[in-house]
Amino acid sequence: MKRDLLRVADLSRKEMEELFDLCRQLKARQERGERYTPLLGKTLGLIFEKSSTRTRVSFEVGMYQLGGQSLFLSSKDLQIGRGESIADTARVLSRYVDGLVIRTFGHEIVEEMARHASIPVINGLSDSHHPCQVLADLFTLLEKGKSLDVLKVVYVGDGNNMAHSWMEGAARFGIHLVVACPEGYEPDPKIYQQVRQEASRLDSKIEIGHDPQEAVKGADVVYTDVWTSMGQEQEREERLRAFQGFQLNRSLLSHAKPGVLIMHCLPAHRGEEITDEVIDGPGSIVWDQAENRLHLQKAILVKFLT
């Protein structure tokens, strides 16, 4: 029976732990130069309505390293860009390829693609969720020797897809997560209520606040994302005003724990949500996160396409 990965909550904690174990093995194989090709003869379709660096390159390289191949499908080049329905596109592509990654705007597009496809569908990013990124982030923290159930992670910025996926991941592992955002930029209240219920069963907390200095007190990890995401460009000036005081800089991080780890999903708008000295500083594990997108997504591909 085919499985889809549309949001972090689609996976149980046990399934995520299995993914992390597989990711660790695949990364070690790669570092040893061992060839491992369980996806020989498989083809992955990549439907992208949004531009991409890490998602596209990591999936394409990952498929190649696993013995398969990928096919980049810009929405501008598909008939879906000329009015063909998502359902019809899903049905046809299911006859050609072995799996689909879709990177788009509304999450309902991802859900409809998955509903009509007879092959696995992986969400490479939607406006509501970015599961591949947060799974790679959690793996990176484990790789750094962190025990997830004792961490305080503070997400500073917009209550967007990254915040939603982090909330779902935190709820699975008992992480104390604080989302610090300006008023009016909070995460989706439905997702917030869902994850709070799960977190309560693990005796952990997921909170939303509006004071970044208060939020980062005692933080083991501070995370941020761009203030203006793709599709919000017309809001940029308004957002720059609203997010003043939410920049990750030396002053803000002085309120966190000594040795706090800094994370960013990239791309970074340096000088806006984060300063050069922070993203390039000794506490930054941003480039490890970026690398681990490759290894974690290889684990997803092996698990979902074999």
ChimeraX attribute file (.defattr): number of C-alpha atoms within 10 A of each C-alpha:
attribute: neighborCount
match mode: 1-to-1
recipient: residues
	/A:1	5
	/A:2	13
	/A:3	15
	/A:4	20
	/A:5	21
	/A:6	26
	/A:7	24
	/A:8	25
	/A:9	16
	/A:10	14
	/A:11	18
	/A:12	13
	/A:13	15
	/A:14	10
	/A:15	12
	/A:16	20
	/A:17	14
	/A:18	14
	/A:19	23
	/A:20	23
	/A:21	14
	/A:22	19
	/A:23	24
	/A:24	18
	/A:25	14
	/A:26	21
	/A:27	17
	/A:28	13
	/A:29	13
	/A:30	14
	/A:31	9
	/A:32	9
	/A:33	9
	/A:34	10
	/A:35	11
	/A:36	13
	/A:37	14
	/A:38	16
	/A:39	20
	/A:40	14
	/A:41	11
	/A:42	18
	/A:43	20
	/A:44	24
	/A:45	22
	/A:46	24
	/A:47	21
	/A:48	21
	/A:49	17
	/A:50	16
	/A:51	12
	/A:52	13
	/A:53	9
	/A:54	17
	/A:55	21
	/A:56	20
	/A:57	13
	/A:58	20
	/A:59	26
	/A:60	21
	/A:61	17
	/A:62	23
	/A:63	25
	/A:64	18
	/A:65	18
	/A:66	21
	/A:67	17
	/A:68	18
	/A:69	20
	/A:70	22
	/A:71	13
	/A:72	14
	/A:73	15
	/A:74	16
	/A:75	18
	/A:76	12
	/A:77	11
	/A:78	13
	/A:79	13
	/A:80	16
	/A:81	13
	/A:82	10
	/A:83	8
	/A:84	11
	/A:85	13
	/A:86	19
	/A:87	16
	/A:88	15
	/A:89	16
	/A:90	21
	/A:91	17
	/A:92	13
	/A:93	16
	/A:94	19
	/A:95	11
	/A:96	12
	/A:97	17
	/A:98	21
	/A:99	24
	/A:100	27
	/A:101	27
	/A:102	24
	/A:103	27
	/A:104	21
	/A:105	18
	/A:106	13
	/A:107	18
	/A:108	13
	/A:109	16
	/A:110	23
	/A:111	16
	/A:112	14
	/A:113	24
	/A:114	26
	/A:115	16
	/A:116	17
	/A:117	24
	/A:118	19
	/A:119	24
	/A:120	23
	/A:121	30
	/A:122	26
	/A:123	24
	/A:124	28
	/A:125	28
	/A:126	23
	/A:127	18
	/A:128	22
	/A:129	25
	/A:130	24
	/A:131	28
	/A:132	23
	/A:133	26
	/A:134	25
	/A:135	23
	/A:136	25
	/A:137	25
	/A:138	21
	/A:139	26
	/A:140	23
	/A:141	19
	/A:142	13
	/A:143	14
	/A:144	12
	/A:145	9
	/A:146	14
	/A:147	12
	/A:148	18
	/A:149	16
	/A:150	13
	/A:151	19
	/A:152	24
	/A:153	27
	/A:154	28
	/A:155	28
	/A:156	29
	/A:157	28
	/A:158	26
	/A:159	22
	/A:160	23
	/A:161	22
	/A:162	26
	/A:163	30
	/A:164	26
	/A:165	23
	/A:166	30
	/A:167	29
	/A:168	27
	/A:169	26
	/A:170	29
	/A:171	28
	/A:172	24
	/A:173	22
	/A:174	22
	/A:175	24
	/A:176	22
	/A:177	27
	/A:178	26
	/A:179	29
	/A:180	27
	/A:181	26
	/A:182	21
	/A:183	12
	/A:184	10
	/A:185	16
	/A:186	19
	/A:187	20
	/A:188	14
	/A:189	10
	/A:190	8
	/A:191	14
	/A:192	18
	/A:193	12
	/A:194	13
	/A:195	21
	/A:196	19
	/A:197	13
	/A:198	19
	/A:199	23
	/A:200	13
	/A:201	12
	/A:202	15
	/A:203	12
	/A:204	21
	/A:205	20
	/A:206	26
	/A:207	15
	/A:208	17
	/A:209	15
	/A:210	19
	/A:211	16
	/A:212	24
	/A:213	17
	/A:214	13
	/A:215	26
	/A:216	26
	/A:217	16
	/A:218	16
	/A:219	23
	/A:220	19
	/A:221	22
	/A:222	25
	/A:223	21
	/A:224	25
	/A:225	24
	/A:226	19
	/A:227	23
	/A:228	21
	/A:229	15
	/A:230	12
	/A:231	10
	/A:232	10
	/A:233	10
	/A:234	10
	/A:235	12
	/A:236	13
	/A:237	10
	/A:238	10
	/A:239	17
	/A:240	14
	/A:241	9
	/A:242	16
	/A:243	19
	/A:244	11
	/A:245	16
	/A:246	24
	/A:247	21
	/A:248	24
	/A:249	18
	/A:250	12
	/A:251	10
	/A:252	17
	/A:253	22
	/A:254	13
	/A:255	17
	/A:256	21
	/A:257	15
	/A:258	12
	/A:259	13
	/A:260	20
	/A:261	23
	/A:262	24
	/A:263	26
	/A:264	22
	/A:265	21
	/A:266	16
	/A:267	12
	/A:268	17
	/A:269	14
	/A:270	14
	/A:271	12
	/A:272	18
	/A:273	23
	/A:274	22
	/A:275	17
	/A:276	14
	/A:277	14
	/A:278	18
	/A:279	20
	/A:280	13
	/A:281	12
	/A:282	12
	/A:283	16
	/A:284	20
	/A:285	19
	/A:286	20
	/A:287	14
	/A:288	16
	/A:289	23
	/A:290	21
	/A:291	14
	/A:292	24
	/A:293	27
	/A:294	26
	/A:295	26
	/A:296	29
	/A:297	24
	/A:298	26
	/A:299	24
	/A:300	21
	/A:301	21
	/A:302	20
	/A:303	14
	/A:304	18
	/A:305	20
	/A:306	10
